[in-house]
Amino acid sequence: MKRKKISVENLVMDTSIAVILLILVLITLYPVWYVVVASFTDSTELARNPGLLLWPEEFDAGAYRMVFKNPLLMGAFKNTFIILVTALPINIVLTLLCGYFMACPGMYWKKIITAIIMFTMFFNGGLIPGYLNIRDLGLYNSLWALILPGALSVYNAIICKTAIEAVPDSLRESAYIDGANDIQIIFKIILPLIKPTMAVLLLYYGVAHWNSWFNASLYIKDSLKLPVQNIMRSILLANDTLGGQGGDDYNAYAETIKYAAIVITTTPIMCIYPFLQKYFAKGVMIGAVKG
C-alpha cells in the first residue's frame, strides 16, 4: 500500500498549528503550575524570586501545616460535604422535573408558567428581601439556607429541556399507551436517555456549591457551620490584614499560605472532572442543540 505523500505546505502548516497549540497549552497550564510550586516554596525564597518559577525553591510544606492548623477547617469540609450530598439530589430532581414540564407539549398553563420561570432569570427580589425571606422562613444560621434558595437553576433547566426535546415523542407516547404515568416516564425512560446531560448538570451544580461563599457570609453566623470556602477566605483575609503581626510561625509562611489555600480548595473539585469527562462534551452538545 502506497503511503500518501505530504506536501511541504501541509507539513509546515501542521507543524505551525502544533507549535501554536503547545504554546497555548503552556500559557494555560503555567499559572496552575506556578500556584502549586509557590505553595511548596519557602516564603523568603518566593519573595526573592517573584518572576518565573518552575520548581520549588527550598521545598517547604509549612504553609499547608499552617492552613490545616485552623481548628475550623475540618468542620468546614464536613459542612461542604453535607451541603453537596443534600443539595445535589434536590438540584437534579427539580431540574429534571422543570425541564420535562417545559419540554412536553400539552401541559396546562405551560406558556404562563414558563414565562414566570424565565422571568426569574432576569429579575430577583434583591439582597435585603432575600435575607428577610430566609430569616422569616426559619432558615437563618442553618445549612438549609445554602441549599434551598439555589435548589433550581433556570439556565440548567433550559439545558435539560433541550436534551429532553431531543428524545423522540414516540417513546413517551408508547409509554402512555402501556399505562405509564409522567413520573415513571421521567425516571425510567427520559433520565437514562439524557444521562450525559444530567452528568454535566451535576458537575455544574457541584462546582457552584463548592465555590459558593457569599450566601454563607450572609445567612450563617455560627463559624462552626461555615463551608470550606468561607474558612479559606478568612485565612486569606487574616493573611492580608495581620501583615507581620500573626506570630513568628505565621509570618514565616505569610506569602505562601494564600497559594496553599488555593490548592486545597481547588484540588477536590478538579479530581471529579476525570470521572465526568466522557459525558462532558456529549452532554453539553445534547443540551445545546436540538436533535
N, C-alpha and C positions, 0 to 999 in steps of 0.2 A: 504494500500500500504506500503510495507516494505521500510524502509529507507536504503540507501546504506551505509554500514559501511566504515568509513575512517580509513585506517591503520595508525599506529604510524609514519611510514616513510613518508607518504604523508602529515600528519599533521605537522611534523617537517619541511618538505620541503616548504610547503605553508607558514608557519609562518616565515621561514628564508627569503623567497622571499619578503614577505610583509614588514619585518623589513628593508631589504636592500633597497627596493623601497622607503620606508618612509625616510630613511636616505638620499637617493639621492635627494628626493624632498626638504628636509630641506636644504641640501647643495646648491641646485639650487635657492631656494627662499630667503635664508637669505641675500645674497648681495643686492637684491632688497629691502628687508625689512630694511636693515641697512641704505641704502641711504634715504629712506622715513623718518625713525626715526631720522637720523642725521640732516635732513633738518629742523626738528622741535625742535631740541635740542639747548639749549643755547651754544654759541660758546665757552665760558670758560669751561663749563662742558664737552663739546665734547673733548677739548684739554686735560682735566684732566682725561677722561676715553677713551683712544684710542682703547681699546680692544673690547670685546663683548658688544653689545648694543642692548637690547631687547625693551626698551620703552624710549620715550623722557625724557632726564634729564633736568628738569627746562624748561617745554614746552615754546617755543618761536617761533612765526611765523614771526619774524622780517626779516629773510633772504628773505622771499617771498616779503615782502614790499619793501625791498631794490632792488630786481630784477625788480619788476613792476614799480619802480620809474624811470627806464630808459625810457627816452622820445621816444626812437625809437622802443620799444618792441611791442606796439600795431600795429604800422605801419608794423613791420616785420611780425607779424601774418597775417595781411591783405595781404601782398605780397605773403606769402607762400600759403594762401588760393587761391589767384588769379592764382598762378602757378599750383596748384593742379586741380582747376576747368578747366583751359585751357588745361593743358598738358595731363591729363588722357584720355579724349575722343580721342585726337590725337594719344596717345600711343596705345590704344585698337584698333582703326580702322586700323592703319598701321600694327600692329602686326597680326591682323586677315587677312588682305589682303596679307601680306607676307607669313603667314602660309598657306593660301589657295593656293597661287601660288606654293609653294614648295611641297604641298601635292597632288595636282591634276596631273594626268598623261596627256600627250599630249600637254602640254604648249610649245609654241615656245621658243626656246633658253633656255629651262629650266636648262639644265646642266651647261651652261656657266654662266647664271645669278646666279644660286645657288652657284656656285663656287666663284663668286665675293662677294656674300653676306657672305659666310663662311670666306672668306679672311679677312673681316673686324673684325672678332672675334679675330684674332691673330696679326694683324698689323694695326697701325694707323699713321697719319701724324706726330704726336708729339705735344708737348705743344706749341712751337712757331708758327709753321704753323697753328695750330688750332686757336691761338689768332689772327694771321693776317687774317685768313679767317673770323672770327667773326667781326673783325673791318671793313674789306672791304665790307662785306655784310650789313653794317649799323646796326648791332645788338648790338654793344658795348654800355654798360650802359643802356641796355634795358632788361626787363624781358624775352623777346623772346630769349635772349642768354642763358637762363636757361631752355628753353622749347624745342626749335627746334633741337639743336645738339644731344640731347639724346632722340629724339622722337621715335626711334625704337631700341629695344634690340634684337639682333640676337638670344641670348640664349632663350628669351621668345618666339620669333617667332618659334624656333625649338620645344618648348613645345606645342605651338599652332598647329604646323604642325602635330605632333604626335597624338594630340587629333582629328584633322580633319581626319587623316588616319583611325581612329577607326570608323568613320561614314561609313555605307555601301555605296558602289558606286551606288547601285541600286536607292537610294533616289535621288542622283544627276542626274542620267540618266533619271529617271521618270520626274523630273522637266524640263529637257531639252526637253523631248517629249511634255510636256504640254506648252512649249513656254517660259519658264523662262530663263532669262539670268544669268550670273555669279553673278552680284551684288544682284539680287533677291535671288539666291540660298544661297549666303553668309549670308545675313541678315535675311532671312525668314526660312531657313532650317538648315544651319550649326550652326549659332550663338545660337539658342535655345537649340540645342543638346549638345553643349560644354560649356554651361553656367557655370558649376562648374570650369572648367579650366580657363575661362575668369575672373571669380571672383578672383581666385588665382593670375592671372597675374595683375589684377587691384591692388591687395594688394602689389605685388612686386613693381610695378611702384610707387604706393603711398608712400611706405616706402623709396624707393630710392630718390624721390623728397623731402620728408620731411627731410631726413638726409643729403641731399647734401649741402655742404658749399664751396667746393673748387672752383667750376666754378664761383660762385658768387664773390669770392675773386679775381678772375682774370678778370671778364668781367663787374663787377658793381663797379663804382667809387662813385656814389651818395649813401650816407648812408641811405637815405630815401627809397631806392629801395632794400635794402638788405633783404633776407629772415631771418626767426627767428633763424636758426642755426648759422648764422654769428653774430647776435647780442648776442646770448648766448655765443658764443666763445669769443667775445670781452669782455664780462663781466668776464668770467673766466680768460682771459689773464690780464685784469686790476687787478683782484684779486691777481694774482701771481706777477705782476710787481710793484704794488703800495707798497705792503708789509709794512703796517703800516703808509702810507703817504696819505691815502684816506679820512681823516677826522674821527672824533670820531664815527659817526653813521656807517660809512662804516667799520671801523676797528672792531667794536663790532660784526659784522657778517661776517668777512672776511673768517672764516673757513667754515661756513655753507652755504654761498652763492653758492658754487660750487655744493652742494647737491641739493639745491633748483632749480638750473638751470637744473640739470639732470632730476629732477621730472617734471618740467614744459615742457621740450622738449620731454619727452617720454610718458607722460600720454595721450595726444590726439591720438597718433598713436596706443597706446595699447587699447584704447576704441573701435577701429574699429574691432579688432580681433574677439570679440564675435559674431558680425553680419556676419562675413565671415567664421566662424569656421566650419559650417556644409558643406561648399563647399571645405574646405581646403584639407582634406585627399583624398577625391574623385577626386578633380581636379588635384592634383599632380600625383595621380596614373594613371588617364586617359592620362595625358600629358607625362608620363614617360614610359608607357608600351603600346605597340601597341596591340590593342584588336583583 
